[in-house]
Amino acid sequence: MKVLIIEDEKVLSDTIKQCICKEFQTEQAYDGYEGYTYAKENIYDAIILDLMLPEMSGYDVLLKLREDKVYTPVLILTAKDSVSDKVKGFRYGADDYLVKPFEVEELIARLQAIIRRTKGNYEDELLEFKDLKINSQKHNITINGEEIFLQGKQFDILEYLVISKNKILTKEQIFDKVWSFNSFTTTNVVEVYTSELRKTLKKYGYDKYIKTIRGVGYMLSEE
């Protein structure tokens, strides 16, 4: 699972990263605008968000993400502990609120809880691309109503491409999402599995929608 840490104090950000690195892969942003950009352009399982940030406040980041229909679960981690701050955070779309200083075990437990809760709310919903439909919970894919069967990582790659349709995904992003950062294989495996995925989809005419962005990665696009 992948978590974005938006925290301007680099020492604290690194501390949080060290605290959760055994459970989560992490990326770090050090101001509000950078964090907003990362959160909008990439896919994370959760976001840890400070409120007092340069460029954009944590509240503005959260509000802007929800306006942009980015529903990644957000855990606010801040020194601001008043009831009004907490209420404002939840009204803006936060999923949980934890006050500094924090216990590592509680931080990890809260992250796991909001990820689990969010998946429970959304994974029954269908992902769609033209006549291709994916039910993530049931691990089911249909094209024009006909069920197709994809093995393991091929399913995960296609799901990620559909979630990110019309966005370029680097091989590194796909590798990190599907194999995780601590895998013993290399990013070359992405090319192998994507090639096999295309072969499976060719029967349905959907291989043409997976575009190779030379030297970068892949994109699912109707064009």
N, C-alpha and C positions, 0 to 999 in steps of 0.2 A: 504493500500500500504506500501511496506517495502523499506527502504532506508539504505544503508551502508554509514557510515561516516568514511572516512580515513583521519585522522588528528592527528598529533603527540602531539600537545599541548592539554593536557587533559581538561584544563579549557575551552578552546575555543570549543573543541569537545562537552563538556557537555552543553555549551551555545547553540551551534547549535541544539543539541538534544532537549533542552527545547524550542527552537524557533519553531521547526517543529513538536513536539510530538502530537499536537492536530490533525494534518493532516496525519502524517505518523508514522508507527512503525519504530524504528531505531535499528541498531546494530553499534558498534564502533570498529575500528581497529586503532592502535596507531603507526604503522610503515608501510612502503611500502610493505614488504614481507607478513606481516600479512594481510594487506588489499587485496593484490593480491590473497592470499589463500582463504580468505573469499569469495571474488567475484567469484572465479572459482568454488568453491565447493557448493555454495548456490545460490538461486535465489532471486534477488532483482528487484524492479521496477525502481530503480535509484541508482547512486553512487555519493556522494559528495567527491571530491578528491582534497587534497592539493598537491602542487607540490614539496615543500621542505620537504622531509620525510627521516628519517633514513632507513637503510637497502636497500631500493629501492626508487628512486625518483618517483614522481608522473608521470612523463613522461614515465619512464620505466614500471611502473604498467600499464598504459594505453596501451602502445605499446604491452606489453606481453599479456594482455587480448584480444586485437584485433587479435593478431597472433593466440591465442588459440580459436578464433571464439566465444568469449564471447561478445555479442553485447548489454549488459545492458547499457542504456543511462547514460552518465557521465557528471556531471556538475563540472568543475574545479572551486574551490574556493580558491583564492590565493592572496598574496600581490604583486605578480609579475605582473606588469601592462603594460609592454612594448608591442608594436605591435608585435615584433618578438616572444615574449613568447606566445601571443595569437595565432599567426599563427601556431607556432609549436604545440600547444595544439590541434588545429583543424586538423592539418595534421596527428597527431597521433591517431585521432579518437574521440576527445571530441565532445559532442553535444552542450555544451554551456560553457561560461566562465564568471565568476563573480569575481570582484576584492574586496578584503577586504579594509576597513570596508564595510559592506553591510546592507541593510534594510531588516528586516524580511519579510515584505510583498513581496518584490522583489524576495527573495530567494525562498519562497513558490511558487510564480507565475511561476518562471523559472523551478522549479522542475515539477510542474504540466504540463507545456508546453512540456518539453522534453519527459515526460511519455506519454502524449497524442499523440504527434507527432510520437513517436516510435511505439506505438500500432497501429496507423493508417497505418504505413508502413508495419507492420508484421502480424497483426492478421488475414489477409485474407489467409496467407499461411497455408498449411495443416501440422498438426503434424501427424507423422506416426509411427506405431509400428507394424511390420509385415503387415498384411492386415487390421489393424485397422487404421482408419483415423479420425482425429478431425479437424473441422473447428471452431475455437474459436469464430469468429465473428458471425457466423450463429448458433452457439450452436448446431452443428450437428455432429453426430458420425455414422460411418458406419464400418461394418466388412464384408469383401468379398462383398462389394457393398450393403449390406442390412443395412438399417438404424435402429439403436437401440436408445432407449429412456432412459435417465438417469435423475433422479430428482435432482435438485439443487446441493447440496454438493457432491453427487456421481460424477457428471460431473466434478466438480472442482478438486476432488481428482484424478480422472483418468487423467485429463489434466496435473496435476502437476507430476504424476508418469511418464507419457509419456515424458514430457519435461526433466525429470531427469532420464530417463531410464538408467539402469545399475549402478545407484548410490543409496546408502542407504539413505533413508529419515527417520529421527526420527519422532516419533509421535508429538513431540513438533514443529518440522518444518512444518509438515502438518497442525497442528492445527493453528499455527501462520499465515500460508499462506491462509488457507481456511476460518477460522473463525475469524481471527485477534486477536491481543493480548488483546483487551478490551472486549472480549466475556465473558458472564456470565456463560458459561458452562465449562466443564473440558476436558482434553485431552482424557478421556475415550470415548468421542463421536467419535473419529477417528476410534476406533476399531469397533464400531457399524456400521458406514457408510461404512467402508471398507468391512465388512462382507456382507452387502447388495449389495455392488458393485460386489463382487465375485459371489454372487448368480445370479445376472443379466448376468454376463459374462460367467457363466458356460454353458449356452445353446450353446455358440459359441466356447467353449473349451479354452477360454482366462483367466479363473479364475486361472489356474495353473501358469500363468506368474507373478502373484502378490505374491512375496515371503515374508513370515513373518520372520523378523530377530529378534529372540526371545530376549525380554528385551530391544529392541532398536526401531524398527519400521518396515518399508516395503521397498521393492525394486521391480521394474518392470524389469524382466530379461528374455531373451529367453532360458536360461539354465534350 
